[in-house]
């Protein structure tokens, strides 16, 4: 115990058997999806409350912030205080999906060699691969995800996962993995758009994406 943070080393020592087994299964699934392996199982920090989240983040956080990842670790609001300390409803299924979401950020970062922008793509991949789309309502058309290239906010979660789902369903997983692998080549927003067009064959715009 470190303060109010329960440190788990690593996934295979999570006390809750059901969550532990789901997470280990998830980790294998992510290795298959991203076609790579992490050198070690990541550590998960279960954070007790909002105050401790704020301390770890170094700022006052919004109530929707319930998890995040750095280069090696995952931080998740503890399930015992999940509803009390956030604006989210708790279920075992959505909680495991949240852990999976944050684990995916580690795989994304490994595949992209630490290049985590555009943020809509990063979050979109985590939402799609984690299965969190089942808990979301799809908008009639895409009209805001591109504004989250260099910034984050609650709105990033509304469309980005559905965009990634669309790209995978229309063009397959390999193009998505290629896009992520080649992110280190990108020096600007325009550079990303050029790379996207090279891989997918069309301009990255609301009009084009909505027309798929």
FIKOLZA-1660 file (N, C-alpha, C; in steps of 0.1 Angstrom, whole numbers, plus 5000, padded with zeros to 4 digits):
% residues 212
   i   px   py   pz ch aa at
   1 5008 4988 5000  A  X  N
   1 5000 5000 5000  A  X CA
   1 5009 5012 5000  A  X  C
   2 5007 5021 4991  A  X  N
   2 5014 5034 4990  A  X CA
   2 5004 5045 4991  A  X  C
   3 5002 5051 5004  A  X  N
   3 4992 5061 5006  A  X CA
   3 4978 5054 5004  A  X  C
   4 4970 5059 4995  A  X  N
   4 4957 5052 4993  A  X CA
   4 4958 5044 4980  A  X  C
   5 4970 5041 4975  A  X  N
   5 4971 5034 4962  A  X CA
   5 4975 5020 4965  A  X  C
   6 4967 5011 4959  A  X  N
   6 4970 4997 4960  A  X CA
   6 4979 4993 4948  A  X  C
   7 4991 4989 4950  A  X  N
   7 5000 4985 4940  A  X CA
   7 4999 4970 4936  A  X  C
   8 4997 4967 4924  A  X  N
   8 4996 4953 4920  A  X CA
   8 5008 4950 4911  A  X  C
   9 5016 4940 4914  A  X  N
   9 5027 4936 4905  A  X CA
   9 5026 4921 4902  A  X  C
  10 5024 4918 4890  A  X  N
  10 5018 4926 4879  A  X CA
  10 5004 4921 4877  A  X  C
  11 4999 4920 4865  A  X  N
  11 4985 4916 4862  A  X CA
  11 4981 4903 4869  A  X  C
  12 4991 4893 4870  A  X  N
  12 4987 4880 4875  A  X CA
  12 4986 4879 4890  A  X  C
  13 4988 4891 4897  A  X  N
  13 4986 4891 4911  A  X CA
  13 4974 4899 4916  A  X  C
  14 4966 4903 4907  A  X  N
  14 4953 4910 4910  A  X CA
  14 4945 4902 4920  A  X  C
  15 4941 4907 4931  A  X  N
  15 4934 4899 4941  A  X CA
  15 4921 4894 4937  A  X  C
  16 4913 4902 4930  A  X  N
  16 4900 4898 4925  A  X CA
  16 4902 4887 4914  A  X  C
  17 4898 4875 4916  A  X  N
  17 4901 4864 4907  A  X CA
  17 4895 4866 4893  A  X  C
  18 4882 4871 4894  A  X  N
  18 4875 4873 4881  A  X CA
  18 4881 4883 4873  A  X  C
  19 4885 4895 4879  A  X  N
  19 4892 4905 4871  A  X CA
  19 4905 4901 4867  A  X  C
  20 4913 4894 4876  A  X  N
  20 4926 4889 4872  A  X CA
  20 4926 4880 4860  A  X  C
  21 4916 4870 4860  A  X  N
  21 4916 4861 4848  A  X CA
  21 4912 4869 4835  A  X  C
  22 4902 4878 4837  A  X  N
  22 4898 4886 4825  A  X CA
  22 4909 4894 4820  A  X  C
  23 4917 4900 4829  A  X  N
  23 4928 4908 4824  A  X CA
  23 4939 4900 4818  A  X  C
  24 4943 4889 4823  A  X  N
  24 4953 4880 4817  A  X CA
  24 4948 4875 4803  A  X  C
  25 4936 4872 4802  A  X  N
  25 4930 4868 4789  A  X CA
  25 4931 4880 4779  A  X  C
  26 4927 4892 4784  A  X  N
  26 4928 4904 4776  A  X CA
  26 4942 4907 4771  A  X  C
  27 4952 4905 4780  A  X  N
  27 4965 4908 4776  A  X CA
  27 4970 4899 4764  A  X  C
  28 4966 4886 4765  A  X  N
  28 4969 4877 4754  A  X CA
  28 4962 4882 4741  A  X  C
  29 4950 4886 4742  A  X  N
  29 4942 4891 4730  A  X CA
  29 4949 4903 4724  A  X  C
  30 4954 4912 4733  A  X  N
  30 4960 4924 4728  A  X CA
  30 4974 4921 4721  A  X  C
  31 4981 4911 4726  A  X  N
  31 4993 4907 4719  A  X CA
  31 4990 4902 4705  A  X  C
  32 4979 4895 4704  A  X  N
  32 4975 4890 4691  A  X CA
  32 4971 4901 4682  A  X  C
  33 4963 4910 4687  A  X  N
  33 4957 4921 4679  A  X CA
  33 4968 4930 4674  A  X  C
  34 4977 4934 4682  A  X  N
  34 4988 4944 4679  A  X CA
  34 5000 4937 4673  A  X  C
  35 5000 4923 4673  A  X  N
  35 5011 4915 4667  A  X CA
  35 5025 4919 4673  A  X  C
  36 5025 4921 4686  A  X  N
  36 5037 4924 4694  A  X CA
  36 5036 4920 4708  A  X  C
  37 5047 4918 4715  A  X  N
  37 5047 4915 4729  A  X CA
  37 5054 4926 4737  A  X  C
  38 5048 4929 4749  A  X  N
  38 5055 4937 4758  A  X CA
  38 5066 4929 4766  A  X  C
  39 5077 4935 4769  A  X  N
  39 5087 4928 4776  A  X CA
  39 5083 4922 4790  A  X  C
  40 5075 4930 4797  A  X  N
  40 5070 4925 4810  A  X CA
  40 5055 4929 4812  A  X  C
  41 5049 4921 4820  A  X  N
  41 5035 4925 4824  A  X CA
  41 5035 4938 4831  A  X  C
  42 5026 4947 4827  A  X  N
  42 5025 4960 4833  A  X CA
  42 5020 4960 4847  A  X  C
  43 5023 4970 4855  A  X  N
  43 5018 4971 4868  A  X CA
  43 5005 4979 4868  A  X  C
  44 4996 4976 4876  A  X  N
  44 4983 4983 4877  A  X CA
  44 4982 4989 4891  A  X  C
  45 4980 5002 4891  A  X  N
  45 4977 5009 4904  A  X CA
  45 4962 5012 4905  A  X  C
  46 4956 5006 4916  A  X  N
  46 4942 5009 4918  A  X CA
  46 4941 5020 4928  A  X  C
  47 4936 5032 4923  A  X  N
  47 4937 5044 4931  A  X CA
  47 4923 5046 4938  A  X  C
  48 4924 5049 4951  A  X  N
  48 4912 5048 4960  A  X CA
  48 4902 5059 4958  A  X  C
  49 4906 5071 4955  A  X  N
  49 4897 5082 4954  A  X CA
  49 4902 5093 4945  A  X  C
  50 4893 5103 4944  A  X  N
  50 4896 5115 4935  A  X CA
  50 4908 5123 4940  A  X  C
  51 4909 5124 4953  A  X  N
  51 4920 5132 4959  A  X CA
  51 4933 5126 4955  A  X  C
  52 4934 5112 4955  A  X  N
  52 4946 5106 4951  A  X CA
  52 4949 5106 4936  A  X  C
  53 4938 5106 4929  A  X  N
  53 4940 5108 4914  A  X CA
  53 4946 5121 4911  A  X  C
  54 4941 5132 4918  A  X  N
  54 4946 5145 4916  A  X CA
  54 4960 5146 4920  A  X  C
  55 4964 5140 4931  A  X  N
  55 4978 5140 4935  A  X CA
  55 4987 5133 4924  A  X  C
  56 4983 5122 4919  A  X  N
  56 4991 5115 4909  A  X CA
  56 4991 5123 4896  A  X  C
  57 4980 5129 4892  A  X  N
  57 4980 5137 4880  A  X CA
  57 4986 5150 4881  A  X  C
  58 4987 5155 4893  A  X  N
  58 4993 5169 4896  A  X CA
  58 4983 5180 4892  A  X  C
  59 4971 5177 4892  A  X  N
  59 4960 5187 4889  A  X CA
  59 4947 5183 4894  A  X  C
  60 4937 5192 4894  A  X  N
  60 4923 5188 4897  A  X CA
  60 4918 5181 4885  A  X  C
  61 4913 5169 4886  A  X  N
  61 4908 5162 4875  A  X CA
  61 4892 5162 4874  A  X  C
  62 4887 5161 4862  A  X  N
  62 4873 5160 4860  A  X CA
  62 4867 5147 4865  A  X  C
  63 4855 5146 4868  A  X  N
  63 4849 5134 4873  A  X CA
  63 4848 5123 4864  A  X  C
  64 4850 5126 4851  A  X  N
  64 4850 5115 4841  A  X CA
  64 4864 5108 4840  A  X  C
  65 4874 5113 4846  A  X  N
  65 4887 5107 4846  A  X CA
  65 4888 5096 4856  A  X  C
  66 4888 5084 4851  A  X  N
  66 4888 5072 4859  A  X CA
  66 4900 5062 4857  A  X  C
  67 4908 5066 4847  A  X  N
  67 4920 5057 4844  A  X CA
  67 4929 5064 4834  A  X  C
  68 4941 5060 4834  A  X  N
  68 4951 5065 4825  A  X CA
  68 4963 5056 4825  A  X  C
  69 4972 5058 4816  A  X  N
  69 4984 5050 4815  A  X CA
  69 4996 5059 4812  A  X  C
  70 5008 5054 4817  A  X  N
  70 5020 5061 4813  A  X CA
  70 5028 5051 4805  A  X  C
  71 5041 5052 4804  A  X  N
  71 5049 5043 4795  A  X CA
  71 5049 5029 4800  A  X  C
  72 5047 5026 4813  A  X  N
  72 5048 5013 4818  A  X CA
  72 5037 5008 4827  A  X  C
  73 5029 5018 4832  A  X  N
  73 5019 5014 4842  A  X CA
  73 5005 5019 4838  A  X  C
  74 4996 5013 4845  A  X  N
  74 4982 5016 4843  A  X CA
  74 4976 5020 4857  A  X  C
  75 4968 5031 4857  A  X  N
  75 4962 5036 4869  A  X CA
  75 4946 5036 4867  A  X  C
  76 4939 5030 4877  A  X  N
  76 4925 5028 4876  A  X CA
  76 4919 5032 4889  A  X  C
  77 4908 5039 4889  A  X  N
  77 4900 5042 4901  A  X CA
  77 4895 5029 4907  A  X  C
  78 4897 5026 4919  A  X  N
  78 4893 5014 4926  A  X CA
  78 4878 5012 4924  A  X  C
  79 4874 4999 4922  A  X  N
  79 4860 4996 4920  A  X CA
  79 4851 4999 4932  A  X  C
  80 4857 4998 4944  A  X  N
  80 4849 5000 4956  A  X CA
  80 4844 5014 4957  A  X  C
  81 4850 5024 4951  A  X  N
  81 4846 5038 4952  A  X CA
  81 4843 5044 4938  A  X  C
  82 4841 5035 4928  A  X  N
  82 4840 5039 4914  A  X CA
  82 4829 5049 4912  A  X  C
  83 4817 5046 4916  A  X  N
  83 4805 5054 4914  A  X CA
  83 4806 5067 4923  A  X  C
  84 4810 5065 4935  A  X  N
  84 4811 5076 4945  A  X CA
  84 4821 5087 4940  A  X  C
  85 4832 5082 4934  A  X  N
  85 4843 5092 4931  A  X CA
  85 4843 5095 4916  A  X  C
  86 4833 5092 4908  A  X  N
  86 4833 5095 4894  A  X CA
  86 4819 5097 4889  A  X  C
  87 4817 5101 4877  A  X  N
  87 4803 5102 4871  A  X CA
  87 4800 5090 4863  A  X  C
  88 4807 5079 4865  A  X  N
  88 4804 5066 4857  A  X CA
  88 4796 5057 4866  A  X  C
  89 4788 5048 4859  A  X  N
  89 4782 5037 4866  A  X CA
  89 4791 5025 4866  A  X  C
  90 4790 5017 4876  A  X  N
  90 4799 5005 4877  A  X CA
  90 4792 4992 4872  A  X  C
  91 4800 4984 4865  A  X  N
  91 4796 4970 4863  A  X CA
  91 4809 4963 4861  A  X  C
  92 4809 4950 4864  A  X  N
  92 4822 4942 4862  A  X CA
  92 4826 4943 4847  A  X  C
  93 4817 4942 4838  A  X  N
  93 4820 4941 4824  A  X CA
  93 4827 4955 4820  A  X  C
  94 4821 4966 4823  A  X  N
  94 4826 4979 4819  A  X CA
  94 4839 4982 4826  A  X  C
  95 4841 4976 4838  A  X  N
  95 4853 4979 4846  A  X CA
  95 4865 4971 4839  A  X  C
  96 4863 4959 4835  A  X  N
  96 4873 4951 4828  A  X CA
  96 4876 4958 4815  A  X  C
  97 4866 4963 4808  A  X  N
  97 4868 4970 4796  A  X CA
  97 4877 4983 4798  A  X  C
  98 4875 4989 4809  A  X  N
  98 4882 5001 4812  A  X CA
  98 4897 4998 4814  A  X  C
  99 4900 4987 4822  A  X  N
  99 4914 4982 4824  A  X CA
  99 4920 4979 4810  A  X  C
 100 4912 4972 4802  A  X  N
 100 4917 4968 4788  A  X CA
 100 4920 4981 4780  A  X  C
 101 4911 4991 4781  A  X  N
 101 4913 5003 4774  A  X CA
 101 4927 5009 4778  A  X  C
 102 4930 5010 4790  A  X  N
 102 4943 5016 4795  A  X CA
 102 4955 5007 4791  A  X  C
 103 4953 4994 4791  A  X  N
 103 4964 4985 4786  A  X CA
 103 4967 4987 4772  A  X  C
 104 4956 4990 4764  A  X  N
 104 4958 4992 4750  A  X CA
 104 4967 5004 4747  A  X  C
 105 4966 5014 4755  A  X  N
 105 4975 5026 4754  A  X CA
 105 4989 5022 4754  A  X  C
 106 4993 5012 4763  A  X  N
 106 5006 5007 4763  A  X CA
 106 5011 5000 4750  A  X  C
 107 5002 4992 4745  A  X  N
 107 5005 4986 4732  A  X CA
 107 5006 4996 4721  A  X  C
 108 4997 5006 4721  A  X  N
 108 4997 5016 4710  A  X CA
 108 5011 5024 4711  A  X  C
 109 5015 5027 4723  A  X  N
 109 5027 5035 4725  A  X CA
 109 5039 5026 4721  A  X  C
 110 5039 5013 4724  A  X  N
 110 5050 5005 4720  A  X CA
 110 5051 5004 4704  A  X  C
 111 5039 5002 4698  A  X  N
 111 5039 5001 4683  A  X CA
 111 5043 5014 4676  A  X  C
 112 5039 5025 4682  A  X  N
 112 5042 5038 4676  A  X CA
 112 5055 5044 4681  A  X  C
 113 5062 5036 4689  A  X  N
 113 5075 5041 4694  A  X CA
 113 5073 5054 4702  A  X  C
 114 5062 5055 4710  A  X  N
 114 5060 5066 4719  A  X CA
 114 5052 5078 4713  A  X  C
 115 5049 5077 4700  A  X  N
 115 5042 5087 4693  A  X CA
 115 5027 5085 4696  A  X  C
 116 5020 5094 4704  A  X  N
 116 5007 5092 4708  A  X CA
 116 4996 5101 4702  A  X  C
 117 5000 5109 4693  A  X  N
 117 4991 5118 4685  A  X CA
 117 4990 5113 4671  A  X  C
 118 4978 5116 4665  A  X  N
 118 4967 5124 4670  A  X CA
 118 4959 5116 4682  A  X  C
 119 4955 5124 4691  A  X  N
 119 4948 5118 4703  A  X CA
 119 4935 5111 4699  A  X  C
 120 4928 5115 4689  A  X  N
 120 4916 5108 4685  A  X CA
 120 4919 5094 4681  A  X  C
 121 4930 5092 4674  A  X  N
 121 4933 5079 4669  A  X CA
 121 4937 5070 4681  A  X  C
 122 4945 5076 4690  A  X  N
 122 4950 5068 4702  A  X CA
 122 4938 5064 4710  A  X  C
 123 4929 5073 4714  A  X  N
 123 4917 5070 4722  A  X CA
 123 4908 5061 4714  A  X  C
 124 4906 5064 4701  A  X  N
 124 4897 5056 4693  A  X CA
 124 4901 5041 4692  A  X  C
 125 4914 5038 4691  A  X  N
 125 4918 5025 4691  A  X CA
 125 4916 5018 4704  A  X  C
 126 4918 5025 4715  A  X  N
 126 4915 5019 4728  A  X CA
 126 4900 5016 4731  A  X  C
 127 4892 5025 4726  A  X  N
 127 4878 5023 4728  A  X CA
 127 4873 5012 4719  A  X  C
 128 4877 5011 4707  A  X  N
 128 4873 5001 4698  A  X CA
 128 4878 4987 4702  A  X  C
 129 4891 4986 4704  A  X  N
 129 4896 4972 4708  A  X CA
 129 4892 4967 4721  A  X  C
 130 4889 4977 4731  A  X  N
 130 4885 4972 4744  A  X CA
 130 4870 4968 4744  A  X  C
 131 4863 4970 4734  A  X  N
 131 4849 4967 4734  A  X CA
 131 4840 4977 4740  A  X  C
 132 4845 4989 4743  A  X  N
 132 4837 4999 4750  A  X CA
 132 4826 5005 4741  A  X  C
 133 4826 5002 4728  A  X  N
 133 4816 5008 4719  A  X CA
 133 4802 5003 4723  A  X  C
 134 4801 4991 4729  A  X  N
 134 4788 4986 4733  A  X CA
 134 4781 4994 4744  A  X  C
 135 4789 5003 4751  A  X  N
 135 4784 5011 4761  A  X CA
 135 4781 5025 4756  A  X  C
 136 4783 5027 4743  A  X  N
 136 4781 5041 4737  A  X CA
 136 4771 5041 4727  A  X  C
 137 4765 5053 4725  A  X  N
 137 4755 5055 4714  A  X CA
 137 4762 5062 4702  A  X  C
 138 4761 5057 4691  A  X  N
 138 4767 5062 4679  A  X CA
 138 4760 5074 4674  A  X  C
 139 4767 5085 4670  A  X  N
 139 4761 5097 4664  A  X CA
 139 4757 5094 4650  A  X  C
 140 4748 5102 4645  A  X  N
 140 4743 5101 4632  A  X CA
 140 4754 5104 4621  A  X  C
 141 4763 5113 4625  A  X  N
 141 4774 5116 4616  A  X CA
 141 4786 5121 4624  A  X  C
 142 4797 5120 4619  A  X  N
 142 4810 5124 4625  A  X CA
 142 4812 5139 4623  A  X  C
 143 4814 5146 4633  A  X  N
 143 4816 5161 4632  A  X CA
 143 4825 5167 4642  A  X  C
 144 4832 5159 4650  A  X  N
 144 4841 5166 4660  A  X CA
 144 4854 5158 4663  A  X  C
 145 4855 5146 4658  A  X  N
 145 4867 5138 4663  A  X CA
 145 4880 5145 4658  A  X  C
 146 4880 5151 4646  A  X  N
 146 4892 5157 4641  A  X CA
 146 4897 5169 4649  A  X  C
 147 4889 5174 4657  A  X  N
 147 4893 5185 4666  A  X CA
 147 4902 5181 4678  A  X  C
 148 4903 5167 4679  A  X  N
 148 4911 5162 4690  A  X CA
 148 4924 5156 4686  A  X  C
 149 4931 5163 4677  A  X  N
 149 4944 5158 4672  A  X CA
 149 4955 5161 4682  A  X  C
 150 4954 5174 4687  A  X  N
 150 4965 5178 4696  A  X CA
 150 4959 5181 4710  A  X  C
 151 4947 5178 4713  A  X  N
 151 4941 5181 4726  A  X CA
 151 4932 5169 4730  A  X  C
 152 4929 5169 4743  A  X  N
 152 4920 5158 4748  A  X CA
 152 4908 5165 4755  A  X  C
 153 4898 5158 4757  A  X  N
 153 4886 5163 4764  A  X CA
 153 4875 5152 4764  A  X  C
 154 4865 5154 4771  A  X  N
 154 4855 5143 4772  A  X CA
 154 4849 5140 4759  A  X  C
 155 4848 5150 4750  A  X  N
 155 4842 5148 4737  A  X CA
 155 4850 5139 4728  A  X  C
 156 4863 5136 4731  A  X  N
 156 4871 5127 4723  A  X CA
 156 4865 5113 4723  A  X  C
 157 4858 5110 4733  A  X  N
 157 4853 5096 4735  A  X CA
 157 4840 5093 4727  A  X  C
 158 4833 5104 4722  A  X  N
 158 4820 5102 4715  A  X CA
 158 4821 5096 4701  A  X  C
 159 4831 5100 4694  A  X  N
 159 4832 5096 4680  A  X CA
 159 4844 5087 4676  A  X  C
 160 4855 5089 4683  A  X  N
 160 4868 5083 4679  A  X CA
 160 4867 5068 4678  A  X  C
 161 4861 5061 4687  A  X  N
 161 4860 5047 4686  A  X CA
 161 4852 5042 4675  A  X  C
 162 4841 5049 4671  A  X  N
 162 4833 5045 4660  A  X CA
 162 4841 5047 4647  A  X  C
 163 4849 5058 4646  A  X  N
 163 4857 5060 4634  A  X CA
 163 4867 5049 4632  A  X  C
 164 4874 5044 4643  A  X  N
 164 4883 5033 4642  A  X CA
 164 4876 5020 4638  A  X  C
 165 4864 5018 4643  A  X  N
 165 4856 5006 4640  A  X CA
 165 4853 5007 4625  A  X  C
 166 4849 5018 4620  A  X  N
 166 4846 5020 4606  A  X CA
 166 4858 5017 4597  A  X  C
 167 4870 5022 4601  A  X  N
 167 4882 5020 4593  A  X CA
 167 4886 5005 4592  A  X  C
 168 4884 4998 4604  A  X  N
 168 4888 4984 4604  A  X CA
 168 4878 4976 4596  A  X  C
 169 4865 4979 4598  A  X  N
 169 4855 4971 4590  A  X CA
 169 4856 4973 4575  A  X  C
 170 4860 4985 4571  A  X  N
 170 4861 4988 4556  A  X CA
 170 4874 4984 4550  A  X  C
 171 4885 4985 4558  A  X  N
 171 4898 4983 4552  A  X CA
 171 4907 4973 4559  A  X  C
 172 4902 4968 4570  A  X  N
 172 4910 4957 4577  A  X CA
 172 4919 4963 4588  A  X  C
 173 4924 4954 4596  A  X  N
 173 4932 4957 4607  A  X CA
 173 4946 4961 4603  A  X  C
 174 4952 4955 4593  A  X  N
 174 4966 4958 4589  A  X CA
 174 4968 4972 4585  A  X  C
 175 4959 4979 4579  A  X  N
 175 4961 4993 4575  A  X CA
 175 4962 5001 4588  A  X  C
 176 4953 4998 4598  A  X  N
 176 4954 5005 4610  A  X CA
 176 4967 5003 4617  A  X  C
 177 4972 4991 4618  A  X  N
 177 4985 4989 4624  A  X CA
 177 4996 4996 4617  A  X  C
 178 4995 4996 4603  A  X  N
 178 5005 5003 4596  A  X CA
 178 5005 5018 4599  A  X  C
 179 4993 5024 4600  A  X  N
 179 4992 5038 4604  A  X CA
 179 4999 5041 4617  A  X  C
 180 4996 5032 4627  A  X  N
 180 5002 5034 4640  A  X CA
 180 5017 5033 4640  A  X  C
 181 5022 5022 4633  A  X  N
 181 5036 5020 4632  A  X CA
 181 5044 5032 4626  A  X  C
 182 5037 5038 4616  A  X  N
 182 5044 5049 4609  A  X CA
 182 5042 5063 4615  A  X  C
 183 5036 5064 4626  A  X  N
 183 5034 5077 4633  A  X CA
 183 5047 5084 4636  A  X  C
 184 5058 5077 4639  A  X  N
 184 5071 5084 4641  A  X CA
 184 5075 5092 4629  A  X  C
 185 5070 5089 4617  A  X  N
 185 5074 5097 4605  A  X CA
 185 5068 5111 4605  A  X  C
 186 5057 5112 4613  A  X  N
 186 5049 5124 4612  A  X CA
 186 5055 5136 4620  A  X  C
 187 5055 5148 4614  A  X  N
 187 5061 5160 4620  A  X CA
 187 5050 5170 4622  A  X  C
 188 5038 5168 4616  A  X  N
 188 5028 5179 4617  A  X CA
 188 5014 5172 4614  A  X  C
 189 5004 5180 4616  A  X  N
 189 4990 5176 4613  A  X CA
 189 4989 5173 4598  A  X  C
 190 4995 5181 4590  A  X  N
 190 4994 5179 4576  A  X CA
 190 5001 5166 4572  A  X  C
 191 5012 5164 4579  A  X  N
 191 5019 5151 4576  A  X CA
 191 5011 5139 4579  A  X  C
 192 5003 5140 4590  A  X  N
 192 4995 5128 4593  A  X CA
 192 4984 5126 4582  A  X  C
 193 4978 5137 4578  A  X  N
 193 4968 5137 4567  A  X CA
 193 4974 5130 4555  A  X  C
 194 4986 5134 4551  A  X  N
 194 4993 5128 4540  A  X CA
 194 4995 5113 4541  A  X  C
 195 5000 5109 4553  A  X  N
 195 5002 5095 4556  A  X CA
 195 4989 5087 4556  A  X  C
 196 4978 5093 4561  A  X  N
 196 4965 5087 4561  A  X CA
 196 4961 5084 4547  A  X  C
 197 4962 5094 4538  A  X  N
 197 4958 5093 4524  A  X CA
 197 4966 5083 4517  A  X  C
 198 4979 5082 4520  A  X  N
 198 4988 5072 4514  A  X CA
 198 4983 5058 4517  A  X  C
 199 4979 5056 4530  A  X  N
 199 4975 5042 4534  A  X CA
 199 4961 5039 4530  A  X  C
 200 4952 5048 4532  A  X  N
 200 4938 5045 4530  A  X CA
 200 4932 5050 4516  A  X  C
 201 4939 5058 4509  A  X  N
 201 4935 5062 4496  A  X CA
 201 4925 5073 4495  A  X  C
 202 4922 5080 4506  A  X  N
 202 4913 5091 4505  A  X CA
 202 4916 5102 4516  A  X  C
 203 4911 5114 4513  A  X  N
 203 4914 5125 4522  A  X CA
 203 4908 5123 4536  A  X  C
 204 4915 5126 4547  A  X  N
 204 4909 5125 4560  A  X CA
 204 4901 5138 4563  A  X  C
 205 4888 5137 4561  A  X  N
 205 4879 5148 4563  A  X CA
 205 4865 5142 4568  A  X  C
 206 4857 5151 4574  A  X  N
 206 4844 5146 4578  A  X CA
 206 4836 5141 4566  A  X  C
 207 4837 5148 4555  A  X  N
 207 4829 5145 4543  A  X CA
 207 4833 5131 4539  A  X  C
 208 4845 5128 4538  A  X  N
 208 4850 5115 4533  A  X CA
 208 4846 5104 4542  A  X  C
 209 4849 5106 4555  A  X  N
 209 4846 5096 4565  A  X CA
 209 4831 5093 4566  A  X  C
 210 4823 5103 4566  A  X  N
 210 4809 5101 4567  A  X CA
 210 4803 5094 4554  A  X  C
 211 4811 5095 4543  A  X  N
 211 4806 5089 4531  A  X CA
 211 4810 5075 4529  A  X  C
 212 4818 5069 4538  A  X  N
 212 4822 5055 4537  A  X CA
 212 4810 5046 4539  A  X  C
% end
